[in-house]
Amino acid sequence: MTNDTSKRTVSIALPATPVNLYKEIGEMFLDALSDSKYSATIVQDGDRSALDSELLLLVGDCQAFQEYPALLAENKYNRPITIFWLLDTLPPVSFTPKAAEIGSRLGLYNKSLKFARTNFKPLISTIPIGLRRKLGVAACATLMAGLDEELESTSQSELKDLDTTSRYELLGRYEWMRTNHAEGWIDHMIANTRSKIDFLHKMDIPASFIPFGYHKSMGQDMGLERDIDVLFLGELAYGRRKPIVEHVRDSLKERGIELTIESGNCYGDRRNELLSRAKISLNVPRFNWDIPTIRLFMSIGCGSLVVSEHAGDSTPFVSGEHFVQAPAQDLPDIIEHYVRSDEDRNRVTSNARDLVFNQLTLQRALISVLNMPNIRKNF
């Protein structure tokens, strides 16, 4: 932490995994604030040095933070102003009270998991990771018994077809938000998409909408030949993406258009190179009611047109102006048009670059978070 007393001290807490992703994001945050009035330090969950800061900003997936809730609650009267900037998807706004009640059971699983990791870590490490995952999925499925019936009876189609792991993520985040908001140690909640804001408000959790921002490290056009028709970057091992991506790939192949799939970890120079070669960056979200904006920033920065399955309110991105959004069944037709029309594709990518380079910057987003009126008066 700097000794420059003219600067306000900020600790920025990021999840520990995925390591490469959050290492990149941490470096971006520090760079974005380097010439500001804030002195920023990156910390991880439970780092007590954050208690000496004037402000603690937690960023990312709430479930990644299991130590800070207790630490901050214990130091309720001697802690920094605490803000949570949520980037990961919450349940859809159609979520019913009964589904929420079922989801709250996952608090038992999380507490049991934390207890086991704290007290039996050497024993747990002897169990193969594959078996641990299977046991975890089975435990979560048991706790969520009755959820399928509730989803079926209330026509909650968004959640109905999700696998157990995806449901655990969503309902686990809901349970984390519910319990920790009630504890009172979060001074302000911020979310980067409208769908998250709608859900939080429905759950009577006050929150403000501040979109994430672009940083040059997310990707820059390398000026390479656009020799990849369509590129999909992302994990296909589980969830809803695999059948959609494979359908789009097969349909495009019949039209003489190739879809290149890069599954698994793809970061840094490798990701930038692929996106700088791609005419189209295909987005098939894991959760089709919440737009994954960081993926848009990465693609737009590299000059690739994002064509996305429809994923709800995309504000501040406008479909047809900054990217293209369509139902899954229409994706092959949309992609074919933009692959073959350089003029239309370049028009959208040009608009998108203007938006993220000039308005939606990470520096502006961070300053907006730190300068919120109800925070600024105490900071």
N, C-alpha and C positions, 0 to 999 in steps of 0.2 A: 504494500500500500504506500502511496506516495506521501512525502512529508510536506507537499505543497498545500499549506493551509488555506489558500485562496480557492481551492477546488473542493466541491462537495464529493464525499466518498460514497461510492456505489459498489456493492458486491453483486455480481451477476451469477446466479446459480444455474447450471446446465446439467441435464442428465448425463450419466456416465457412458451410456450406450445409445445408439451406435457410436463407437469411439470416433471414427473418421468424420462422421457428419457433425457431431457436436464440437470436435476440435476445430473444424472449419468455421462453424458458427461463432465459437468463442473468439477466434482471431478476427472475424468480421466485426463483432461487437466492439472489441478493443480499438480497432482501427477507426470505426465510425465515431467513437467518442474521444479520439486522441487529441483533437484540437478544440474540444468543448470545455465547459466549466466544470465537467465531472471527471473525477479520478476513479477509473473503473478497475476492478479486479475480478477475475474468473474464479469461482469456487464450485465445489461439488457438495452434494447433499450431506448435511451434518457438520460442515466446516464451521467451527465456532468463531473463527476470525470474522465472519460476517456480522456477528453481534456488535462489533466495534464500528461498523459502517453506519452512515446516516440513513442509507436506503438499501434494502435487499430486494433485488428483482429476480424472481424465479421464472424460468422460461422453458416451455416445451410441454412434455407429458407430465401431468400432475402425479401419476402413479410412480414416476421415477424418484419422487421425493417422499421417503419414508421416515427420515431422521429429523428433518426440519420441523414438521408439525409439533412433535413433542418438545423439541428444543425451544421453539418460539413461544409455545404455550406456557412453558415453565418460566420463561423470561418475559412475561406479558408486559411488565411495567419497565423493562430495561432492554428494549430491543429496537432495531431499526424500523422505520416505515417499511412495510412489506407489501409488494405488489406481485401478483401472479399474472403472467402473460401466457395464456393457454394457446398452444399451436396444434394440439392433437384433437381428433374428432370426439365429440360427445354424442349421446343418443339423439335421434331425430326429435323434432318438436311434437310428433305424434305419440311419443312415449306416454303410457298411461300410468296412473297411480299404482295399479296392481303390478305392472311390470317393474315400477320403481321399488315396490315393496320386495319383490323377488330379488331384484338387483342388490338390495341392501344386504342380503345374506352373504355377498362376497366379502363384506367386511370381516366376517369370521375366518374366511380362507386367508385373507391378507394378514390378519393378526397371527394366525397359526403359522403361516409361512415365515413371518418375521421372527417369531419365537424359535422356530426350528433352525433358522439360519444363525440366530444369535447363540443358541445353546448346543446345537448338534452339528455345527458346520463340518468338523472332520468326518463324522459318520455319513453325512449327506454327500460329501465329495466322493465317497466310495461307490455310490450308486450311479450307473451309467446315465449320461445326460438324456439319452433317448427314453429310458425308463422313467426318469424324473418328469419329463414332459408329458408322457402318457398318464402318469399318476395325477399330475396337476390338472390335465384336461378332464380326467374322470371325476376328480373331486369337484371341479367347477360345474360340470354337467349335473352332478348330483345336487349341488346347492341351488342350481337354476331349474330344478324340477318344477314343472307347471308353467314355465315360460312359453313353451310352444303352444299350449292351449290358450293362453292369454293373447298371444300374437295372432293366432288363428281366429279367435272370436272377435277381436277388435280390428282385424284387417290391417295390422301394422306390417305391411309388406316389406318395408326397408330392413327390418330386423329378422323377419321370418326365415330368410334363406341364408343367413350368416352361419358360419361354423362356430364351434364352441370357443375357440381362441379369440375370434373377433368379438363375440358377445362379451367375453370376459373383459377385454380391453375397454369396451364402451361402458358396461355396467360398473366395472371397477372404477373408472374415472368418475362416473356419477356418484358412487358411494364415497369416494375420496372428497369430492366437492361438497357433498351434503354434510359430511361429518366435520370437515375442517372449516367450512364457512361458519358452522355453528360454534366452533371453538373461539372465533373472533380474532385470530391472529393475522388474518389476511385483511389488510387495510383497503385494498382495491383489487378487483378482478377485471382483467382485460382479455379479450379474445380477438383473434385475427380474421374471423369470418362471421357473417351474419347468422348462419345456422347455429353456431355455438351461442351467440348472444340470445337468439330466440329461445333456445333450450334453457339457458341459465335463468332468463326472465320468467319462463314458465315455472321453473322450480323456485321462484322467489329469491334468487341470488342476484343482487345488483352487479352489473358488469357494463363496461364500455367497449365500443368497437374501435379498435385501432389496427388497420391492416399491417402485416409484416412489410418489410421493404427490401429493395434490391441492393446488393453490394457487388462490386466488380468481381470479387472472388467466387461468386455463384456461377459465373460463366461469361465469357466474352467471345464474340465471333472471331475465329482464328483465320477467316478468309480462305477456307479450304473449299475444294469443289464439293458441291452438294450431290454426292454420289450415292447417298442412302435415301431411298424414297420415303420410307416411314420407319421410325425408331420407337421401340417401347423399352423403357428402362424401369425395372421393378421386379419384385418378388412374385413368382407364380406358384410357389409350392403349396399355398393354402389360400382359402378365401374365394371370393366370387370372380376374381379377375381372369383366371385361366381359361374358362370356356368362352368368355367374351373375346379375349385377345386371340385365341385360336380360331374362332369364327371369323374375325376380321382378317386374320392372316390368310385363311383359306379362300375367303371371298375375293380378297385383293389379288391373290395368286392367279385366279381365273381371269383377271383383267390385265395381267402382265405387270403387276405392281408388287414389289417385294417388301415385306415387313421384317425388319431386323429386330430380334429380341435379345436384350442384354439383361439377363436375370442375375440376381444376387448383388453383391456389393460393387458399386461403380462410382468412384469419387474422383475429385481433383482433375488432373490433366486428361485422364482417360475419358471421363464423362464429358468434359468440355470439347474434346476432339470429336466424339461421336455426335454430340448435338450440333457442332459446327459443320458437320457433313450432312446432317439430316434436313430434308425439306420439311417433313412433318414429324412432330413429336406427339405420339399418341398417349393420351392420359385416360386410363381406366381406373377410377378411384376405388379403393377398398370399400369405401362407404359412399354410396351414390347420392347423398344429400349434403355433402360438405366438400367444397372445392379445395384441393391441396395446393395452396398458393406458392409454396416454395418451389414445387416442381415447375410452375409457370415461370417464376423468376429465372430459374436455371435455363429453361428452354429459350425464353425471350432474349435473355442476355446473349445467347449464342446465335441468335438470328433464325431459330427454327420455329415454324408455325405450330402452335399447340392446337390440336383437335382433340376434344374431350367428350367423353360420355357425359350427358347432362348430369350436373351435380349441384343442383339447387342455386341459391342466390350467389352469384359470383362477384358481387360488388367488392372492389372498385373496377374489376375487369368487366368489360361489356362484350358479350358474344356477338361476333360479326364485325367487331371493331378492333379488339385486342387479341382475341382467340376465337375459336369456333366450337360451339357446344351443341350436341345433338343426342337424341336417344340412341341406345346401343345398336338397334337394328338399322339405323341410318348412317352409321359411321363409314361403312365401305363406300357409299355413294359420295359422301362429303369429302372423304380423303381422296378419292379418285379425281374429283373436280380440282382440288387445290394442288395435287401433285402435277396435274397437266396444265394448270393455269398459273404461270409464273407471275403474271400481272396481279391477279387477285391475291395470290399468296403474299407477294411482296408488299401489297397495300396494307394488309393486316399486320404483318411483322413490323413494318415501319411505324404504324400507329402504336403498337405494343412497346417498341423500344422507346418512343417518345414519352410514353406514360411512365415506364419504370426508371428510365435514366433521369428524367427531369422532375417527376412528382413523387413516385413511390420509392424513395430511397430509404435504406436502412437507417441512415443518420437522421433523416426527418422523422421516421417512425419512433426511434428511440427518444429523441428530444420531445416528441409529442407525449410519450409515456411519462417521462420525467417532469414535464411541465404542465401536467394536468392541474387545473385550478385547485381542486380539493387536496392535491398532494403538495403543490407548490407553497401553499400557505404554511405548511408544517415542515418544509424542506428547504 
